[in-house]
Amino acid sequence: MVNRLSPDDAMYYFLDGAGTTTHLGTLSILDPAQGDGAPLDYPRLVALVENRLQQMPRYRQTVTEVSLGLARPLWIDDPDFDVTFHVRLSAIPQPGSDTQLQELIARVMSRPLDRRRPMWELYLIEGLTGGRLAILTKTHRCLVGDGSHPEISEVITDESADTPRLDDDLWMPGRRPSARSVTLGALAEAMARPGEFADSVLHGGGPIADLLSFADRSARFVGTTVQQLVNSAPDSPLNAAPTSARLFTFASVPRAAVLGVANRFECTFNDVVLGIVTGVMRRWMLSIRDSIAHGETMRAVLPLGARDGVAESRRAGGGWLCAGCPEFITDLPIGEDAPSVRLMQVAGLADRYSQSQRRMTSGLRPMLPELGVVPFADFSTRVFNGLFQRSYNVPISMSDHQITRRYVGGVPVAALYTIPALVARRALAISVNEYCERVEFGFFADRNVMGDLPAMAGYVADSLEELRTGGFGPRPVTRIPVAPPAADDDEVQS
């Protein structure tokens, strides 16, 4: 049976380009001192990953494109698969600070994945203070889909210190088809459904469609899912042309403190989280500008599931990556001085827009046909991405549940951060997880646009403190010089 990329997977595959790498990941910080089992070392981690790969078929497959774009690419078993190429050992020098760890992560996440091999990497990072370890995963977005295609960090972690070992599975790669057979197979598949093939050519993502019906498709596309573009997002350096250099930083605050603010103001838990993010973005804007006009906003897109439930009814367990979830666009009132008033505005706007069809989006969706004639797929996805470049300023990945304690090889995970994908025309992406009794924020950014990203960690604590103390006035913000946005020649030309 032909295992072809879905339209969504193909879109993410083709979205990679200059300044854009659609991989995401997680950072798990492990503390062997909190456990009572054997320490985790590289050989044990390799054995664990190899044992769990049977639950993730795509992680031993490469993506093979079809000649002339006659169909979407195929998942093909990698005949030379070597788990030690993907699972790597790294270390940071003394003193092993969080700042050094964040810089290492930024360098790793700046590099594109090797498309000739299965598109994922996993790093065991040693040398952190206190004998801690870190595991960094880096996975192309096309490998991660619904619940049947989890990210590797969700598979190698367990809910107890007892590490279950799956029955040994003797994996043998299937025979790799020749380019000729792949092409003939695409033609045969198309000819078996000539009606769909013709419709795909005329109304899909191929060159004839680009010439004959692009305007019609664009009009229908805008009319159904991009109505918010009429009222585009405010001008922001966050929509600058990106480069390939990245920065990453993280911060965490007590979950009890966030819950206390939610109870005090009678709003949802995620209202407070979004209020913290709004305070962070306000402080960042004040660090690069002299002032912010009253009523000024920033536009964010976040999962619709983040609006479900109040703090008292939040569920526990489950995964932590929101991939392909329905989303909505809301405004962050960064121009409001009073933190308490700002929180109420955040809650009201999010509640209103999460119920507005004009602010709904089902997430990134491809301008590719179901059958998949995609000669100009890379062009189509860039056009699609261009349509969305002004619909919002910053994406926020926000969990809809509390994640309970996890273990890797019996070693407790002390902290868990997600690293969102940074797509074109976005200089910053934010992720938020509830892990155990902490709320953990990850900030992933373009280095040339947001050279001051490390300051975000301090802004998180400041923003929460404003809400806890009920302050009604502005707080001082340290001005930080920011390098002017820079773009490489390839991005400017494209």
SEPADO-57704 format. One record per residue: x, y, z of N, C-alpha, C in turn. Coordinates in steps of 0.02 Angstrom, whole numbers, plus 50000, padded with zeros to 5 digits. Atoms other than C-alpha are relative to their C-alpha. Layout:
XYZXYZXYZ
...
This chain:
500424994050000500005000050000500445006350000
499624993850004500665017349953499875004350062
500064995949940501015027850108500205007149981
499874993350026500855045550044499905005250055
500094994649952501055061550146499305002849992
500654996650004499395069450189500105007149973
499924993150022499045086750118500325004550053
499704995949947499465094450287500754998550007
499305001849993501095084750303500415002649941
499644997550059501585089350125500105007550004
499924992849994501265107550159500585001950045
499454998549954502435107750309500674998049970
499385002250033503725098150209500245005349951
499814995150050503705111150070500095007050029
499934993349971503625126050189500715001650020
499304998649984505455124050234500325004249946
499674995750048506465137650152500485004650037
499534995349971507645152050183499695003350061
500254996949939507405157750362499414996450032
500575003749974506035144850391500184992750006
499905007149988506265127750468499434997650044
500615001849963504645119650520500104993950044
499935005249950505365108450652499825002950069
500174998149932504805108850832500354995150047
499665004649954505395100250990499795001050071
500114999349928505415098451177500675000050035
499425000149955506665101451315499784997150066
500145003249936506575089551462500625000550043
499454999649953507685093351611499914994750053
500055005749956508025077751713500455001150062
499624999349938508605077251894500084993150032
499905006749972509355060251941499995000050076
499994999749927509495066152122499304998850030
500685001049976507595065252136499764992849991
500195007050011507555047052080500404995350042
499645005149962508145030952157500234994249956
499795005350046508575020952001500695001449972
499354999250032510095019351890500015006549960
499964993850038510715035451810499924998749925
500115000750071510275038451629500645001949963
499424998550041511745037351510499824998949927
500145000250071511915037451322499804993049976
500225006650024511845018451293499304998250022
500685001549977510275016851400499495003949961
500484995950038509435031151308499924997349929
500045002850067509855023751138499574993750000
500405006249996509125006951192499275001650011
500694998149988507555015451257499675002649936
500284997250062507285025351097499894994649949
500065005350050507605010250987499424995450016
500555004349981506345000051086499325003349987
500644996550009504995013551070499875002049927
500104997850070505255017150884499454996049965
500535004050031504025003250842499325003550006
500624996249993502665015350901499995006149954
499944994050042503265028750779500294998049932
499735002450064503445021350602500345005449960
499714994750041503815038250524500725001650020
499344998249976505385040050628500554995549970
499515004150036506225026450523499875000549924
500164999150071505615033350356500265006749975
499814993750033506225046550235499435002349955
500504997250046505185057850124500294999849930
499785000550070505335054049938499515003849955
500424996050044504685066749814499874996349934
500205003150063503805061549653500205004549942
499784996150059504505067049485499435004249972
500474995350031503635082149408499415001750046
500554998449955502545083649562499354996649983
500605003550021501325070649496499574997750059
500375002049940500805066349675500385002750060
499664998049938501195070849853500574995250014
499435004449984502845063849920499784993750039
500135006449967502955046349995500434999250063
499605002549944503505039350162500324993449978
499635005950022504855026550120500474997850056
499535002549949505795015450243500725001649982
499304998450011507605020850264500414993650005
499635006349997508655005650217500655000550040
499384998949963510175013250304499885003150069
500164996849937509295018350463500494998150055
499525000949946510515020750607499775004350059
500284996149944509765025750775500535004450032
499484996049968511455032250836500155006449961
499944993750036511445045350697499505005150028
500534995549977509845052550769500045001450075
499924999049928510185050250956500725001950013
499324997449994511695060751000500155002150071
499774998149933512725064851153500345006849995
499714993449999513175082751195500125002050073
499854997649932513785092651345500135007449998
499824992949994513985110451405500555000750052
499444999249954515545116651494499785002950067
500144997049935515625122251674499915007549992
500365002949943514725129851762499354996249982
500605003750019513295121851661499365003750016
500584995849982512065136251681499444999249950
500575000150046510345137851605500135004349939
499834995750057511015151951496500414996249948
499605004150046512305140151420499564994749966
500455005050029510965126951394499565003249946
500434996650049509825139351305500395001849937
499604998450058511245144651190500134993849958
499905006350037511615126551144499374998149962
500635001750033509775123551106499885004649940
500094995350056509715139250997500424997949940
499565002050056511195133050894499734993649967
500265006250028510455115650873499375001249959
500644998950033508735122050826500075004649939
499894995850058509485134350700500174996049938
499785004050057510135120350591499414996149969
500535004050032508965112250462500154992650008
499945007249996508655093650471500234997249932
499765003450060509475081850346499424996449966
500585002950035508125077650218500164993249969
499835006550028509085062450158499884994450050
500115004949946508715053850324499335001550034
500604998349961507205052650439500125006550038
499894993049980506945070550494499865001150075
500044998849928507215070250682500694998950031
499395000749961508615071750809499825000150074
500105000049928508745068750996500685000550033
499364998749967510135075151109499954998750075
499905000649928510655069351282500545005050019
499544994549984511485084751358500224999250073
499715000849933512635082451507500345006550021
499614994349975513545094951618499605005550033
500394994949966512095104651694500165000150075
499864999449929512295111151871499584995150040
500365004649956511805099452012499944993049973
500035006750027512115083951908499404998749956
500595000850041510575087051802500194998249928
499945001650071510345080951623499445003549962
500534997350042509335087751478499934995649939
500145003450063508515079251330499655004949954
500294995550051508185089851177499784995849941
500245003350061507095083151037499895005249947
500074995550058507025090850864499674995949944
500415004150045505665084350748499685004449946
500334996350053505065090350579499254999650010
500724999549988503265095950588499614994949960
500385004750041502745083950449499974993150032
500025006549966503115069050564499484999850054
500454999649942501915075150698499305001849975
500694998550020500045074450671499524999150056
500495001349948498555068350768500294995250051
499775004549947498645056250914500364993849975
499665005950026499245042250800500725001449979
499314998150019500845051850760500285004850052
499744995749946501555058450925500715002249987
499314997950001503175067850947500404995350044
499615005349967504595056851009500055001050075
499964998949928504685065251180499404997250037
500615002749969502905059451213500014992450004
499975007350002503385041451177500544997250046
499465002649958505015039651274499905001550074
500134998449930504265046751435499454995450027
500485004449967503265036551560499705003650060
500344997049943502045040651699500244997350067
499725002749939503005030351826500744998649990
499285001350004504815026651868500164993149972
499905006650029504575008751812499955000549925
499984999150072505105009051631499774993649966
500235006150034504054996551533500394999049935
499655001550063504984987951393499514996449954
500435003150049504004983851238500324993649975
499745006150030504174966751160500465001849941
499544998650055505644966451042499654999149933
500315000050066505114970450866500555000049947
499485000450052506244964650725499775004049940
500204995650055506104978950602500454998849940
499645000750063506604975850423499735005149950
500254994950046506504990350300499724996849937
500285002350063505414987850149500465001949943
499584998650059506194987849978499875007049974
500074993150023506535005449918499825000149926
500204999950071505595008849755500465004549959
499604995750045506515016149606499605006349984
500344993850020506125033749546499504998749944
500465001750055505335026049391499364996950026
500595003349974504175014949491499575004950040
500374995049963503685029549602499595004349952
500354995950049503235039949450499434996149967
500535004150031502285025749366499434998650049
500525001149950501375022249528499555006050009
500404993949995500815040349539499535000649941
500424999750060500185039749360499444994850003
500515005249995499285023249389499465001950050
500494997849949498475030249546499545005349972
500404994750030497915045449449499524997349949
500425002750053497245035349302499444995650028
500525004149969496275024049420499415004450023
500534995349979495295039549471500055006249954
499914994550049495275050349313499615006350018
500404994149982493885061549377500355004250053
499654996449947494845065949534500655003049973
499384997450028496445067949433499865006549961
500164994050039495635080249313499805005850046
500214994849954494825089649456500605002850037
499404997949965496505090049544500415004849956
499614995850045497375097349392499675006849990
500354993850016496025110249358499865004350061
500214996249941495575114949536500474999150059
499555001349944497045109249642500585004750002
499424995949992498815115349666500504999649943
499545000750056499585111449496500055006449960
499894993950039500165123949365499395002449963
500614997850036498535123849267499545003650048
500424996749950497605127849425500275006850018
499714993549984498835141649464499835005249947
500144995350054498465149249293499265001349990
500714999450018496595145749274499545001950057
500494999049947495805146349444500295002650065
499704997449938496985154449568499575005450031
500414994549973495895169849584499364997450033
500625002849972494325159549611500124996550066
499855003549938495135148449741500195004850056
499804995149949495905163249829499395003650028
500604996549976494215172049838499614995750049
500365004449955493375156849913500394998850065
499585001149941494845154050030499945005850049
500064994149957494775171850094499305000550030
500694999349977492885171450106499824995350056
500195004949950492865156150218500454999850061
499555001049943494415156050326500475005750016
499524994749987495405172050313499655006950000
500364993749998494095185450341500355005150044
499664995449955495175192550479500555003949964
499484996350035496435198150347499765007049981
500264993450015495275212750306500215004950054
499784996049944495705219150478500674997150022
499365003249990497545214750475500305001850067
499674999049936498675213550626500385006750000
499624993749996499555229350689500714999049974
499315000350021501255233550618500444998050059
499575002549946502595224550718500654997349972
499375003150021504425219650704499964992450002
500085007249996503795202150744499804996949934
500175002650066503235200550563500555001649948
499434998650044504955204450492500204993749962
499735005750037505765193450361500514996450043
499575003649953506635179750459500674998049970
499365003150020508405172950454500014993050031
499965006949974509015155650502500274999750071
499725000049932509815160950668499445000450051
500535000549949508795157050824500265001650070
499884999549928508705160951009499454996350036
500505003449959507815151151144500115001850073
499964999049928507425155251324499384997350032
500585002749965506265148351456499935003050069
500144997549933505465153251620499424995950028
500565003549968504275145451745499785003750062
500284996949940503135151451884499584994850035
500415004849964502175142352021499294999749974
500685000950022500535135251962499505002750051
500454997649948499745139552129499915007649997
500054992750005500125158052102499535001949943
500444998650056499265157851932499284998350018
500685002049980497775148552004499715004950050
500244995049952497675161252146499745006249965
500234994250037497535175552022499344998549964
500625002050035496205165951923499415000150049
500545000049950495175163452082499825007050023
500124993249976495385181352137499585004149951
500354996050050494775188751973499434996249966
500565004150026493515174751937500054999249924
499905001450070494255170751768500314993149993
499715006650010494965154951691500755000150010
499285000849992496705148251720500375002849940
499654997850060497195151451540499895007449985
500054992750004496515169251550500605003250033
499434997249963497875172551678500644998749961
499405001550041499185163751571500055004949942
499994995450056498685174451423500135007250024
499854993449971498715189751537500745000850015
499274999849988500505185451586500375001349935
499694999050065500985184051403499915007149975
500124993150020500175200851369500455004850037
499554995849962501165208751509500724999349976
499335001150026502755200951440500105004049935
499944996650064502435207851266499985007650009
500014992849986502015225051338500695002350023
499354998049974503655225651432500534999649946
499525000350054504615219951279499935006049953
500104994350043503835233551173500275006450032
499744994149965504285246551306500764999950003
499275000449999506085240251302500305002149934
499734998050066506255244551117499685006449974
500324993850021505105259751107499935004650060
500074995249945504895275551209499334999550035
500675000349970503035272951238499554995649959
500525003850034501495262951193499355003950007
500634996149999499885271751145499464996150037
500575003249966498365268351253499534997049948
500435003450047497275255751165500384996049947
499605003850049498715248251064499954992550016
500075007249992498575229551036500534996249960
499615004750038499575214750975499554994049986
500455005450018498735200350885500344993250006
499725006649988499005182250935499524994649975
500415005850018498395165350874500174994550050
499915005149950498145151351000499474994549993
500475005650008497275134351014499325001550030
500684999049975495405134751033499884996050064
500085004149940495545120851164500225003550063
499774996349941496405133351279499435003950032
500574996449972494685141451306499534995450037
500465004849970493875125451372500124999450075
499965001649929493505123751557500285005650042
499724995549951493905133851712500514996350041
499435002949964495335130851832499804993850040
500205005549956494345119151946499864993649962
500205006050037493895107051806500524997949948
499485001650049495545105651714500214992750008
499825007149999496025087951666500754999250006
499295001449994497705079851698500194994649950
499765005250044498785068951588499975002049927
500024998750072498945067551400500655002949975
499404997350031500215074251277500075007550011
499874992949987500935091651269500125004149937
499924996250062501095096551086499325000949966
500644998550034499595105151005500135000649925
499845000050071499885100250824499364999049960
500585000650043498515103550698499345001350034
500634998649964497235109550826499665006149971
500354993850020495875122150780500245005850043
499734994249966496415139750826499535005949991
500354993750010495725157250846500495005750012
499574994149996496465174650836499695004950048
500254995249951496305186850979500505005850006
499584994149991497015203851027500275000350072
499694999149935498215206951171500065007550014
500024992849988497905224351247500645002650034
499364997949970499735229251274500015007450016
500024992949986499245247651279499685001850066
500324998749936498325245951445500525000050056
499514999349946499365252151593499844995650060
500205003449938498385244251736499984992449990
500005007350010498775225451752499334996750011
500655003049985497085221351829499505001249943
500444998450056496135230251692500224996249938
499735003650058497265222351562499774992750001
500215006949995496835205051627499264999249982
500715000450016494975208451617499885001049925
500074999150072495175214751439500234993749962
499765006250032496185199251392499464994650003
500515005149992494835187851463499395001449956
500594998350040493425197251378500114999249926
499855000650071494265198051208500074992749979
499915007150017494775179651211499334996450001
500655003349998493025174351262499585001849940
500394997850057492235184651124500264996949935
499725002250064493425179850984500034992449993
500015007350004493465161351029499334997449977
500665001950023491615161150982499815003449934
500144996450061491775171750826500274996249939
499785003650060491835162950657500515004049960
499524995850037492795177750585500704999450029
499345000749968494205174450709500234992850004
499825007149997494235155650687500494998349943
499585002950052495585146450592500134992850020
499885007049986495805127750579500754998450001
499285001050002497675130450584500245000549928
499744999850067498825130650435499704994449958
500285005050045497995121650291500295001049931
499654999550064498785117750123499565002149942
500344998850064498305124449953500224994449953
499825005950039498625106749890499394995549993
500575004250009497355094649818500074993550039
499985006549966496875078449904500384994849960
499645004950041497525068249757500735001749997
499324998049989499095078349759500435001449939
499574997850055499695084749590500325006550022
499694994249968500965097049659500645002249966
499394997650031502225103149529500245006550031
499814993649971502195120349609499825000150074
500205000349929501895114549788500385004950042
499614995449959503315124749859499765007249989
500264993350016502645140249769499325001050033
500674999449972500865136849826500025001150075
499964999249928501365135050008500285006850019
499754993349984502355151250002499455005249988
500564995550012500855160049925499514999750059
500455000949943499755152750062500275003550062
499714997049941500965158150196500005007649996
500024992950009501025175450122499325002950016
500674997649984499145177050139499915000950075
500094999849928499315174050325500525004450035
499454996749967500855184650355499775006050042
500234994449961499845199350422499374998550040
500615001649962498405190050505500115000050074
499844999849929499295189250672500755001550009
499314998349985500925194550755500394994350031
499635005149964501365180150869499564993950012
500375006149982500805161850885500164997950071
499935002449931500525155051060499744992950004
500215007049989500485136351092499864999250075
500205000249930499515134051254499654993450016
500295006549982499095117551338499305000950028
500684999749972497305113551387499944995450061
500045004549943497765102151532500675000150038
499395000649960499015099051671500344993449986
499615006050014500395086651632500274997450066
499765003049938500775074751774500744998149994
499295001649998502515069251826500184994749948
499765004650050503505060451690500714997750018
499345002949989505055049451690500294997749933
499655002750058506355044851559500514994950025
499555005249976507205028351592500024999650076
500045000249927506635029451773500245006450034
499754993749972507395046851798499455005349996
500544995050001506145060551849500155005949954
499964993950039505825074851729499815005850045
500124994449955506005090551833499655005849966
500324994650038505455102751697499914997849928
500175002050068504665101151526499775006149961
500164994250042504655114851394499914997649928
500075001450071504035114051216500315005649959
499684995150044504915122751072499585000249936
500454999950058503665128350939500375001349936
499714998550066504005129350753499965007549987
499984992850018504495146550688499925000649925
500144999850072503675148750519500165006849971
499814993950036503985162250389499605006050025
500304993749980503615180350435499785000050073
500124999949928503595176250620500685000150034
499354999549965505055181950728499974997250070
500075002649932504365174750890499424995050003
500535004849985503365159550944500064998450075
500025001149928502825156151124499634993650014
500355006049978502345139851208499915000350075
500165000249928501545137051378499764993150018
500215006549975501395120651472499885000450075
500085001149928500735116051643500324993250015
499675006249983501945103151708500064999550076
500025001049927501675096451885499735006450032
500254994149965501545111951994500325006449974
499714994150031502385124151875499665001549934
500224997850066501815134251725500635002149963
499364999450032503235133751600499935003349932
500034995950060503505146451461500634998949959
499445000450046504615143951308499945005449948
499994994650050505125158151192500524998249948
499575001950056505855153851021499975005649949
500014993850040506395168450912500565000249950
499484998450047507395174850767500525004450034
499474996449964509065180650836500095007149974
499874993450028509235195450717499445005050014
500564995549985507515202450762499925001050075
500114999649927507445198650948500644997950036
499385001349966509225199351010499965000550076
500104999249928508555203651183499554994650029
500475005149978507535187551199500124997650072
499915002349931508365182051364499645004150052
500364995849952507505196751450499284997650011
500695002549994505825187951419499904996050064
500065004249940506185176051564499835004350061
500154995549945506215190451687499325003349995
500654996950010504675198351611499434995650022
500525004649979503665182651649499865000950075
500084999249928503975184251836499715006850017
500264993349987503665203051832499265000649984
500704999650021502025201051739499544996450049
500405003549950501375188051861499965003950065
500004996249937501895198752010499535006049996
500484994550009500915213451939499294997750013
500685002549992499345202851934499874997750072
500095002549931499625195252107499915005850048
500054994349955499865212252190499435004649983
500584995950018498405219752096500185007049981
499784993350017499415234552036499585003049945
500404996550050498505247751934500415005149961
499594995250036499975257451867500574996649964
499445003050037501425254651750500604998950044
499395001449964503035247051813500595001849955
499424998150041504775252551758500264994249959
499735005050045505545243351614500705002249978
499324998550021507405242451574500045000049924
499914999650073507775248351398500594995749980
499485004550025508795235351303500125001549927
499874998850071509665239651139499854993749959
500185005550044509025229050997500325001149932
499704999550067509965225450837499465000749948
500514999250052509015230950682499874993449965
500155006350035508105216850591500444999149939
499575001550058509185208250462499724994049964
500235005750040508735196450322500554998249951
499485002050048509875186150213499755001249929
500164998350069509935188750026499484995449971
500485004750029508955173049986499295001950019
500674998449977507475178550091499755006349966
500214993950033507475195950014499794998649928
500165001550069507485188849839499354996149993
500615004050006506075176549875499395004150016
